[in-house]
Amino acid sequence: MINKIIRILIGAFGIVVGSTAYTSITDNLKILTYGNKTYEVAAALAVGIIVGIIFYAIEPWIIKKIKMLAKAVDKELSKYPQMDILLGSIGLIAGFVIAYLLSGLLNTIPVIGRVISLLAYLIMGYIGIKIALKSKTDLARVNKRIIGAIIKEKEEKESVKEEINEEEVCSKYGIPPKVLDTSVIIDGRIADICQTGFIEGKIIIPQFVLDELRHIADSADDLKRVRGRRGLDILNTIQKELNIDVEVSSQDFPEIAEVDMKLLKMAQTVGGKVVTNDFNLNKVAQVQGVEVLNINELANAVKPVAIPGEDMVVQIVKEGKEAQQGIAYLDDGTMIVVDGGKKLMGQTIKVLVTSVLQTPAGRMIFAKPKN
């Protein structure tokens, strides 16, 4: 079907060519004119039909020749680099444009004006191709400089990006991420804190912390093995059951051997805070200028505040270090030293708070029996 349509179109093209050629020849040479416009149109149409029939008849040959020509051109062009072809085409077009601008002036020359105009097209086209091809090296240098400038600008942006990495790694509201320590994962209270919503921002769990947890979980020591498995269970709870963004980071620092030092380095890299309950890690982080969220400090901060003179009901559970002292505990684990409570061992009594002592390990309450 398509072949028939192409054949008909070529025949129609032959009619147009034949009619136009006949009209042009008779107008320019002033021959074969009949003095009657109708006859001239009929003659032009007749010539066009004849040429159209010829075109229609030789359509397979025309298509074959066109394909052969296209194949030959493609084969010839494939011998040259695409850049040369592109530059040559641009030069040729530029040369033709210049020749077109000159042809208006050249055509005014009597007799030989048209010939000179045609030569101008050939000469300017050739010159345009040669100039374009010769400028190939210069264009390559310019292109290299442009690419180099782009790469340099990109590197500068990446450098600036690294400098403000702390702002970029923060979440939508500027909340720095929290990097979890092994000890705080094993402790387990971090899951409850996350569930309450007091921990905001992304939670980052370094891969080297996971590796340490797995090593503890595979330990031959029963206590260590239980602690390691508990830590893995806590992580699973945080990842799957809590509505919080958790990322397991594969970033490592091979040049640093200790896990705690790696943890601090990662916190500095991502602009985050370390979450731990390790007292020593807390001190080292302060020296290195890394912010730390200590779970033990949080627990001490939220313990009920005892005021001297306040009454409490406690149970004496053991003897104290000093003579006649008894020890009791609140529900949150706060230790109460009861002066004269040794003789009341095992009893639930009312005591009067005498003083409160805040230590790095927690809060201690000193009291005496109410009666």
C-alpha atoms as one frame of an Amber mdcrd trajectory, in Angstrom:
protein
   0.000   0.000   0.000   2.776   2.396   0.907   4.652   1.574  -2.296   1.568
   2.441  -4.372   1.137   5.765  -2.562   4.807   6.612  -3.144   4.429   5.715
  -6.835   1.358   7.936  -7.214   3.115  10.818  -5.481   6.108  10.485  -7.803
   3.747  10.492 -10.799   2.057  13.657  -9.470   5.476  15.182  -8.948   6.251
  14.375 -12.615   3.068  16.190 -13.718   4.100  19.300 -11.778   7.655  19.165
 -13.119   6.526  18.665 -16.718   3.918  21.459 -16.637   6.254  23.899 -14.883
   9.146  23.145 -17.212   6.973  23.566 -20.317   5.564  26.905 -19.092   9.005
  28.203 -18.145  10.536  27.277 -21.497   7.747  28.822 -23.577   7.731  32.020
 -21.509  11.480  32.535 -21.657  12.123  31.493 -25.263   8.844  32.869 -26.683
   8.259  29.747 -28.744   5.402  27.320 -29.081   2.899  30.012 -28.109  -0.548
  29.702 -29.556  -1.840  33.172 -28.723  -4.628  31.544 -26.794  -4.249  31.070
 -23.062  -6.520  28.025 -23.015  -4.381  26.215 -25.573  -1.206  27.065 -23.639
  -2.649  25.671 -20.369  -3.880  22.554 -22.156  -0.472  22.061 -23.764   1.310
  22.492 -20.415  -1.095  20.014 -18.771  -0.580  17.516 -21.597   3.204  17.741
 -21.260   2.852  17.394 -17.484   0.701  14.260 -17.836   3.204  12.715 -20.211
   6.096  13.434 -17.838   3.980  12.186 -14.911   3.304   8.891 -16.711   7.015
   8.541 -17.379   7.808   9.196 -13.723   5.136   6.724 -12.665   6.546   4.069
 -14.971  10.151   4.490 -13.885   9.305   4.875 -10.157  10.998   1.552  -9.165
  14.160   2.631 -10.946  14.045   6.097  -9.313  13.559   4.598  -5.829  16.376
   2.139  -6.442  18.726   4.897  -7.563  17.773   7.072  -4.592  18.494   4.195
  -2.206  21.819   3.524  -3.899  22.717   7.201  -3.706  21.732   7.374  -0.027
  23.759   4.253   0.715  26.788   5.633  -1.103  26.533   8.966   0.714  26.169
   7.187   4.066  29.165   4.980   3.331  31.238   7.979   2.339  30.202  10.019
   5.375  31.002   7.130   7.717  34.653   7.526   6.777  34.813  10.906   8.497
  34.369  11.808  12.169  30.957  13.152  13.082  32.543  16.335  14.404  34.116
  17.002  10.985  30.765  16.441   9.255  28.993  18.756  11.684  31.590  21.501
  11.381  31.679  21.114   7.579  27.898  21.475   7.371  27.961  24.597   9.529
  30.750  26.065   7.379  28.873  25.215   4.176  25.694  26.915   5.396  27.675
  29.974   6.492  29.357  30.154   3.069  26.005  29.881   1.257  24.560  32.671
   3.392  27.455  34.964   2.471  27.126  34.001  -1.217  23.387  34.759  -1.085
  24.132  38.223   0.250  26.666  38.787  -2.565  24.492  37.337  -5.333  22.160
  40.356  -5.287  25.073  42.552  -6.296  26.654  40.048  -8.705  23.416  39.492
 -10.644  23.459  43.126 -11.721  26.550  42.473 -13.867  25.464  42.152 -17.503
  25.696  38.803 -19.311  27.993  36.981 -16.856  26.258  38.061 -13.614  24.411
  34.745 -13.102  27.542  32.696 -13.820  29.589  34.725 -11.334  26.793  34.338
  -8.742  26.868  30.562  -9.170  30.648  30.543  -8.801  30.281  32.643  -5.642
  28.082  29.940  -4.105  30.646  27.253  -4.947  33.652  29.243  -3.766  32.063
  30.556  -0.516  30.711  27.095   0.328  34.165  25.561  -0.120  35.843  28.318
   1.919  33.258  27.895   4.686  33.944  24.149   4.915  37.728  24.629   5.013
  37.580  27.345   7.697  35.215  25.283   9.843  37.439  22.206   9.651  40.575
  24.195  10.461  38.896  25.669  13.548  38.304  22.152  14.909  41.428  22.279
  17.131  40.534  25.696  18.504  36.999  24.552  19.261  38.364  21.479  21.059
  40.516  23.723  23.240  37.589  26.001  24.031  35.432  22.972  24.813  38.156
  21.594  27.086  38.372  24.895  28.938  34.600  25.056  29.343  34.458  21.484
  30.679  37.369  22.237  33.011  35.577  25.332  34.318  32.386  23.317  34.879
  34.308  20.593  36.756  36.112  23.207  38.853  32.835  24.918  39.709  31.319
  21.564  40.650  34.291  20.765  42.903  33.982  24.165  44.586  30.282  23.550
  45.192  31.032  20.128  46.645  33.689  21.691  48.869  31.215  24.267  50.117
  28.676  21.480  50.532  31.082  19.567  52.765  31.706  22.673  54.854  27.992
  23.124  55.515  27.372  19.403  55.785  25.927  19.840  59.245  23.085  21.990
  57.908  22.385  19.698  54.943  22.137  16.472  56.910  19.657  18.034  59.285
  16.055  17.218  58.567  13.405  19.494  57.153  13.176  21.475  60.393  16.905
  21.676  61.073  16.996  18.836  63.616  20.421  17.108  63.719  20.435  13.301
  63.393  21.050  11.061  66.411  23.853   8.446  66.243  23.226   5.480  68.552
  25.971   3.947  70.685  26.194   0.187  71.352  25.640   0.659  75.091  22.442
   2.656  74.683  21.027   0.048  72.289  21.720  -2.782  74.732  20.280  -0.666
  77.572  16.908  -0.727  75.817  15.433   2.496  77.203  16.065   4.270  73.896
  13.112   2.407  72.341  10.756   3.696  75.049  12.102   7.230  74.664  11.612
   7.095  70.879   8.095   5.808  71.373   7.213   8.794  73.549   8.313  11.164
  70.772  11.047  12.951  72.742  13.698  11.915  70.192  13.264  13.991  67.034
  15.050  13.754  63.711  16.713  10.821  61.984  18.198   7.910  63.927  21.532
   6.739  62.469  22.830   3.266  63.335  26.439   2.798  62.102  27.290  -0.526
  60.514  30.281  -0.946  62.828  27.916  -0.683  65.824  25.759  -3.428  64.290
  28.879  -5.545  63.797  29.815  -5.064  67.442  26.308  -6.053  68.517  26.459
  -9.226  66.420  29.861 -10.039  67.913  28.433  -9.658  71.422  25.368 -11.738
  70.492  27.669 -14.553  69.294  29.865 -14.427  72.401  30.595 -17.592  74.378
  29.743 -15.719  77.574  26.070 -16.228  78.400  25.570 -12.742  79.859  27.174
 -11.018  76.873  25.191 -13.185  74.466  21.895 -12.232  76.153  22.815  -8.534
  76.131  23.775  -8.657  72.439  20.539 -10.361  71.429  18.573  -7.882  73.507
  20.275  -5.042  71.624  19.369  -6.579  68.252  15.749  -6.985  69.410  15.666
  -3.325  70.475  16.953  -2.246  67.042  14.326  -4.380  65.337  11.643  -2.702
  67.454  12.905   0.782  66.603  13.060   0.024  62.867   9.772  -1.824  62.397
   7.383  -0.805  65.156   8.145   2.859  65.826   7.191   5.727  63.537  10.684
   7.166  63.254  13.193   7.582  60.424  16.014   5.038  60.890  19.094   4.795
  58.649  21.766   2.104  58.810  24.937   3.884  57.672  27.696   1.893  55.978
  30.189   4.735  56.411  33.327   3.531  58.155  36.667   4.944  59.234  39.274
   2.199  58.727  42.071   4.387  60.087  40.331   4.469  63.499  40.439   1.261
  65.515  38.122   1.947  68.488  34.373   1.856  67.951  33.796   4.798  70.327
  36.220   6.986  68.358  34.546   5.945  65.091  31.213   6.904  66.617  32.425
  10.391  67.509  33.994  10.809  64.058  30.716   9.856  62.375  28.786  12.303
  64.556  31.191  15.066  63.485  30.882  14.047  59.822  27.078  14.060  59.706
  26.664  16.972  62.114  24.702  14.840  64.548  24.583  14.017  68.253  25.697
  10.820  69.958  23.104   9.041  72.092  24.782   6.989  74.836  24.775   6.058
  78.518  28.539   5.539  78.659  30.001   8.006  81.160  33.543   7.826  79.724
  32.351   8.306  76.121  30.405  11.321  77.327  33.585  12.907  78.715  35.652
  12.185  75.590  32.885  13.651  73.407  32.921  16.859  75.430  36.673  17.175
  74.855  36.235  16.719  71.093  33.295  19.120  70.924  30.689  16.493  69.981
  27.232  16.936  71.461  25.996  13.980  73.506  22.555  12.923  74.716  23.137
  10.788  77.812  20.225   8.526  78.725  21.349   8.360  82.363  21.364  12.148
  82.618  17.883  12.199  81.120  16.689   9.599  83.631  18.115  11.631  86.511
  16.543  14.799  85.155  13.038  13.321  85.069  13.195  11.725  88.505  10.822
  13.237  91.059  12.390  16.120  92.932  12.575  15.568  96.695  12.512  18.676
  98.839  14.040  18.774 102.334  11.211  18.585 104.827   9.037  16.447 102.544
   7.494  13.226 103.825   7.926   9.883 102.035   6.769   6.337 102.602   9.578
   3.839 101.922  10.603   0.283 102.760  13.991  -0.303 104.356  15.590  -3.126
 102.334  19.203  -3.299 103.551  21.834  -1.833 105.811  23.797   1.248 104.927
  27.562   1.751 104.959  27.534   3.861 108.068  26.373   2.729 111.496  22.640
   2.591 112.036  21.883   3.545 108.429  19.230   1.784 106.406  18.790   1.849
 102.624  15.526   2.218 100.714  14.758   2.816  97.020  12.115   4.724  95.115
  10.353   3.117  92.142  12.741   4.867  89.719  15.810   3.436  91.525  16.740
   6.546  93.510  18.557   5.484  96.660  17.368   6.814 100.043  19.751   6.685
 102.996  17.699   6.605 106.200  19.625   7.624 109.322  18.685   5.188 112.112
  16.905   2.889 109.691  19.009  -0.192 110.372  16.752  -1.309 113.203  13.719
  -0.936 110.910  14.914  -3.412 108.267  12.068  -4.899 106.215   9.527  -2.347
 107.473   7.597   0.260 105.498   7.867   3.548 107.323   7.310   7.244 106.829
  10.513   9.269 106.582  11.367  12.947 106.515  13.763  14.182 103.810  16.699
  16.003 105.331  18.866  16.659 102.239  19.337  15.753  98.579  22.714  15.071
  96.982  23.172  15.138  93.200  26.126  13.025  92.003  27.348  12.069  88.500
  25.936   8.608  89.116  22.510   9.936  90.101  20.569  11.514  92.919  20.789
  10.411  96.563  18.224  11.312  99.202  19.044  11.455 102.924  16.216  11.092
 105.380  15.331  10.115 108.918  12.301   8.309 110.360   9.316  10.609 110.734
   8.612   9.523 114.336
